[in-house]
Amino acid sequence: MSSSKPHNCDPIAPYRGRLLGLAYRMLGSRSDAEDVVQDAYLRFASVQDARNPEALLVTIVTRLCLDRLKSAQAQREIYVGQWLPEPVFDADGLSADTATELADDLSFALLLTLDRLSPLERAAFLLHDVFDRPFGEIAGMLERSEAACRQLATRARRAVRDNHPPLATAPERHAILLQAFCEAAASGDVSRLAGLLRDDAIAITDGGGRKTAALNPIRGAQKIIRFLIGIAGKNAGRDIRMEPKTINGSAGAVVFIDDEIDHTLSMAIDGEQGKIAAIYVVRNPDKLRHAPLPS
C-alpha cells in the first residue's frame, strides 16, 4: 500500500480484488465470496504486524473457503436440481492479476470442473495455476507437505484439461453465436438452432427449487431444441426481452419477462467446430441478486 494513504482506511484494499477472485473461484458464489473476504478483513485487522500481508490474507481466505466448502457439500446434497455458479457481471474486478493461462477464466465450464474436485485439489490448483503462488507457500496454507500439494494440483490440472471446452472462441465470435442463438430460440427456428448447436451439446438450468428448471442436464442438440421450443410455447404472448451482458467474462444475456428478471444465459463455445457446446441458464433468484436492472 502507498504510504500516502492512511493505513486504517482499508488495509486490504490492494488485495481485495484478488481475494474476491480466489474466494469466488473456490465457492462459485459471489455473495459467499464477499462474506469470506469480510471475515478475512476482520481477522487481518486484529494482527499487529503482518510481515507479508498478502500471503497472510490469501491463507486466511483459503482456509475460510475450505471451511465453507465442507458445509456447502452437505447443502448440495439437498439442492433441488442442477447447481450452477452465481453469475458475475464484473469479472475484471475478480481478476487473479497474474500472467497464468487461466488468470482471467471465470467461465461456467471451468467453475463446474472445479466444483467436481475435492476442496484441497481445488485450492492447490487455484493457488498455483491461477494465482501463481509457489508450492512451498501453498503447503503452509493447506497444512500439507509440498509434495502432497503438487500431487493435488496435478490431479486437478488433469481434470481441468480433460473437461475444458476445446479452443475457446474469440469474443466477437462468441457474441455472434449468442445473438444468433437468442434470435433462433425466440422465433422457434429449429433448423437454425440445429446449425448452432454441437450434436452432443448440453444444457443445464438452475432453478434451485425456487423457479421451474430441468432437474437433470439436457444432453444432445435435438433434446435441447425440443426443450427450447417447449419453453417458447409456454411464454407465448409475454413480453420477453434479452439484454446482452458480459457474464463471467464472456458474452451472455439477462432475460426479462414482463419487466422482471427471469434468468441469465451463458454459453461455452467449441472453438474447433465454431458451435455451442454448452448452455447455462440460471433462474434461482438467490443467484440473481447482483444482476443489473432492465435498462
N, C-alpha and C positions, 0 to 999 in steps of 0.2 A: 504494500500500500504506500502511496506517496506520503511523504512526511508533511505535506502541505494540508492534508486532510486530517481532521480530528479523529483520533483512534476510536472514540466511542460513538461515532455516527453510525457505523455499521462495520464491525471488524471483519465480517466475512464477505463484504461487497466484492472484492476482487475475485472471489472464488464461487460466488453464488450460482452463476450460470452453469459452470461445470458440475457443481454439486447437484443442482436440479437435474442436469442431464444424466448424471450417474444414477440418481435415485429413480428417475423416470424409466430408464432402461432396465433397472433391476426389478421394478414393481409393475410397470405397464400402466401406471395411474398418475396423472399429473397432480391430482388432489392429494394422493398419498405422498407423492414426492415433495410437495410443498410442506406437508406436515413433518416429514422426516428432516428436511433442511431447517425448519424452525426449531425442532428438537435439538438438532446439532448445534444451532446457534446458541441455544440456552446452555448446553453443556460446554461449549467452547468458551462462552463468556465467563465461566467460573474458573478457567485455567489462568493462573497468574502469569506464567512466562512460557509461551509456546515457542520452542526453538524453530520448528518447521510448521507454521500454521496450516499450510495447505495439506501436508501429509496427515496431520492430526485430524483435520476436518474430513478428509477422504476416509480415514479409518473409522471415525465416528459414524459417518453416513453409511458406509458399507455395513457396519455391524448392526445399525438400526434397521437397515433394509433386510438383512438376513433374519432378524427377529420377526419382522413383519411378514416375510415370506413363509415362515412356519405357520402363522395363523391364517395367511392367505390360502395355503394349501388345504386347510380344513374347510374354509369358506367355499373354495372352488368345488368341493365335493357336493355341495348342496346348491350350487349356482344353477339356475334354470337355463337349459340350452347351452349354446356355444358362447365362450368367453372371447372377447376381443379387447385389445388395449384401449384406453381412453384416448381419443384423438386429440392431437395438439395442433395449434394454429400458429405457433411462434417457434418453429424448430430452430431458428437461428439463436434463440435465447437459451437453448438446451445443448449447444454445441460442445463437443469434447475439447475443442480448441487444440487439437493435435494434428499431426500430418499423417495419421494412420489411415489405412484404406477404408475403415468403417466409421471414421470420426463423425461424419455427418449423416450416417444412415440411421434414420428413425422409422424405417418402413415397418408396416404391419408384418410383412413376411419375416423380417429379422426378429422382431419382438415376439412373434409366435414361436419361432425356433428357440429363442432364449427361454421362453416360458416352459419348454419341454425339458430343459436342463435341470440338474439339481441346483439348489441355491449356491453351493460352493463353486460348481462349474461355471455358473453364470457370472459370479463375482470375479473369479480368476480370469475368465476370458475378457470381460469388460474392462477390468483394471489394466490388463496387459495389452490386449489387442486394440482397444478403443481409446483408453485414457493413457496409454503408454507409460504405465508405472512399472518399474523393474521388479523382477520376481523376488528379489531379496526384501523389498519393501512390502510386497503383497503377502509374503509369508508371515510377516508380523501382523498385518491387518486381519488375516484369516486364521491366525494361530495354527498354522500348518508348516511343515518343512518346505523349503524352496523347491525340492524335487517333487513333492506332492502337488504344489501349486502349478508347476509345469505340466504335470500329468492332467490335472483338472482342466487347464486351458487347452491342452492338446485334444482332449475328448470333445470339449465344447467347439473348438475350431473345426473339427471333423464334421460335427453335426451341422454347423452353420454352412460349411462348404457343400454338404450333401443336400441341404434343404433350401438353399437360397436360389431364387429365380435366376436363370442364366442371363448374363449380359443385360443389365438394366438399360432401358432405352433412354434416349436423350429427352430432356424435359419438354421440348417442343413437341416431340412425337407422342409423349405421354399425354400431354394436354389435348392433342388432336384426337387420340383414341378415346379419351374420356368424353369429349364433346360428342363424338360420333356415337358412342355407346348411349349417352343420355338421350340423344335425338331418336335413335333406333328404338330404345326401350319405351320412350314416351309415345311414339307413333305405332308401336307394335309391329315393326318391320322385322319379321322373322328371318328373312334371307340376309339382311344386313347384319343382324345380331350374330348369325351363324358365321359370317365372314370375319367378325371382330374377335370372336372367342376361340381360344385354343380348344381342340377337341376334348382334352382332359381338364379343362378349366374347373375351378372350384369356387363356390360362392358361400360365404359364411356371414350369417346375420346374428346380431347380438341384441336381444330384447331384454335379457336379464330377468325375465318373468314379469316385467313391467309393461312391455309392449309385445304385440304379436311378432314372432320371428320363427324361422325354421329351427327346430330343435337339433337337427343334425346338419353337417355340411352338405351342400348340394353339389354333386360331382357329375361332371360331363356337360358339354355345351347344350345338348338338347334338353336336359333336365332343367338347366338354368333358364333357358329360353321359355320353357313352359311355366316355370315359376314366375318369371317377369311378366309374361302375358297375363297370368292369373292376377297378379298384383295390380296391373294396369286396369284390368276389368273391374276390380273392387273399388278402385279410386276414380272411376269414370264420372265426369261431371264435377269433380272437385278442382279447386284452384291449386295447381301444383307448380311450384317454381324451384328451379335449381340454380343456385348461385355458386359459380366457380370459386374455390378457395384453395389455398395451399394447406394441405393436411399432412402432417408428419413429413414435411419437406418435399412433397410431390403434389402434382395436380390432383385435386379432388373436388367434391361438391358438397354443399349443405343443402338439403332438400326441405322446403317448406310446403306444408299442405294447409290450405286455408289460413295462411299467415302465421302458422305455428310450426316450429321446427319439428320435423319428423325423424330425420336421420342424416347421418353423414355417409358419403360414398367415397371409397378409396379403392385403388387397384394396384396389382402387381403386373408388370408388363414383361413378357418374354422378349428380350431384345433380339434373339436369334430369329424368331418367327414373326416378330412385329405384331403379336396378338396379345390379348388379355389372358393372363394365366390365372389370376385370382381376383375376386371381388369381395370387398369387405364393407358390410353395412352395419353401422352402429345405431341402434334405436333406443337403447337403455337411457332413460332421461338422466340418470345419475352420472352418466359419462358425457353428457352434452351441456353441462353447466358452463363450460368455457367457450361454447360455440358462439360465433358472432350473431347478433340480431339481424333480421332481414333489413336489407338496405332500401 
